[in-house]
Amino acid sequence: MKLIFASHNQNKTREINQILGNFIQVYSLTDLGIHEEIPETGSTLPENALLKAQAAADITGLSVFADDTGLEVEALNGAPGVISARYAGPGKSALANMEKLLDELQGKSNRNARFVTCICLIINNEKHLFEGELKGRIGYEMRGDKGFGYDPLFIPEGDERTLAELSADEKNSISHRAKAIEKMRLFLETKLGSTQS
């Protein structure tokens, strides 16, 4: 089965393909030669996932899914949340986002945080939502060179390493995105199985 991922993020696309294995082949909008940006104007992660999925479905006419992921930090009242990718401002780098987060947490002992991924799948004009979370804490310095986004700062529960210090297999076995993708995969397996029987 082929699914279109409503994103230009090749890091995410590669990670999702690793999680799904051979069951589904995922293609990004960039892979299809579609380069327009889909605005994220929603005020919540599910709203943004739905907006992006619907726009991609309208453009391609194919089965699509979109995700929106936020980092929620307890001491910052859930920030950066829905603006995680733009925390330091539009067009800023992941490094700038992490530096701002470290600045905001200076002097705060509560480093508890969680990643949340919300996925919206549109298949046969039906919309389905899936969510995954990963609890952990924010470190005091960036460590590791794997992963992307806030991975060098995020230490998952039960570990002392950041996500950026884990192998791809280790990260994909626990991550928020992997949990949401797994829920989508199980749904699709059941749906496809029932249509073929």
N, C-alpha and C positions, 0 to 999 in steps of 0.2 A: 504494500500500500504506500502511496505517496501523499504527503501532507505538506502544505505550505505554511511556513513559520513567518508570521507578520513582523519581521525584524530584518535589519541590516547587520546585526551583530553576529559576526562569524564565530566569535568565541562561544557565544551561547549556542549557535547552531551546531557547532562541533560537539559541545558537551551533551546536547540533547540527543544527537545521533549516537554517541557513545552509550547513553543510558538506554535508548530504545533497541539497540542492537540491530538485528536483521528484520525485525517485524515490520517496521515502518521506516521509510526513507524520507528524511526531512530536508526541504529546500528553503532557503531564505529568499526574501524578495530580491536581494542582490543576485542570487543564483539565477533568477528568472529575468534579469535585466531590468528590473523595476527599481528605480533609484529615488522615487519621491519619498519624503519623510512624512510619517503619519503623526499628526500632533497629539500629544498626551495632555488633553485638557480636562480629564476627569479629576475629581477630588478624592477618589479612593482607588486602590489597586484593582478591584474588580471592574470599576467603571473604565479605567484605562485599558485593561485587557479586552473588554468588550468593544470599546471604540476602535482599537487597532485591528481586532479580528474582523469586525464588520467592514471596515475600510478595505482590508485586504481581500475579503470575500467579494466585495463590490468590484474591485479592480480585476481580480483573477477569475471569478466565477467558479473557483475550486474549493475543496475542503481546506479549511485553514484553522490555525490556532495562533493565539498571541498570549504573551505573558507580561505581567508587570511585577516587579520585585521591589520590595522596600526593606530597608534596615531600620528597625525600631529600637531606640535606645531608651531604657527606663528613665535614666537621670535627665534626659532631654524631652520628657513627656511624649515619647514616641517618635521624635524627630530622628533622622531626616524623613522617614516614612515615604510618602508618595513622591517626594521630590529627591529621593536618594541619588538618582543619576545626575541631578542638576543642583546638588546641595551647595556647591561653591559658586553657582551661577551658570547661565546657559553657555554651552561650549567649553566649559572647564574640564580638565582632565580628572581621571580617577585619583591621581596623586593629590590634586588640589582639594578634592572632596575629602580625602583621608586627613589631610593636614587641617582642614577646617574642623573635622570631627574631633581630632586630638586637641585642638585649641578649645573647643566648646566643653570638653571633658576635663580640662585642667583643674586640679583641686577636688575633683569628684571621686569618691571612693566606690560608689555604686557603678559598676561597669556592665551590669546585666543588659543583654540585648537579644534580639531575635531577628532572623531573616524570615520574610514571608513572601512566597510566590503565589500569585493567582493566575490561573490559565483559563482562557475562554476558548473553547473549541466550537467551531461552526461546521456542521456536517449535515447535509440534506436540509439546509435552511433551519436546522435546530441548533440552539445555543446551549452549551453545557459548561459549567464552571467547576474547576478543581483547585484545591489549595494545599500547600505544603509549608511547614515551618521548621526552622532549625534554631534551637535555643543555644545561647552561649554568652560570651562576654567580649568586650573590646579591650585589646591589649594596650600597653603603654608605648609601643613602638611597632613599626612595620617590620614584619619578618616573612621571608619566603619569596620565591620568584615564580610560583605557579599560580594558576587561576587568574582572576581579573576582578575589577571593581574593588570592594572593600576587603577582599580575601586576606591581604597581608595584615589586617588588624583584627579579624574576627577569629576568636578561639572557641570552637564548639564544645558543648558540655561533655565532660568526661575525657578531655584531651588537654594537653598543654601546648600543642602546636596550633599555629594559625591554619586557616583553610589553604593559604598559599604555600604551606609547608607539606601539605598532604599530596599524595599521588592522585592522579585523575580518578583511579578506581576507588581510592579511599574517600575522596570527596563525593563521588557519585553514589556511594553507598549510604550516605547520611544527609546529603544536602536538601534544602528546602525545595529547590527546583526538581531534584530527582524524585522527591516524594509526590509532588504535584504531577510530574510527568508519568510516574508509575500509576497513579490513579487514572490518568487519561488512557494509558496503555491498556489497563485492565478493562476499562469501559469499552474501548475500541475492540478488544479481543472478544468480549461478550457480544457486542453489537454485530460484529462481522460473523461470529460463529452462529448467531441466531438467524442471520439473513441467509446463511449458506445451508442451514439444516432444513 
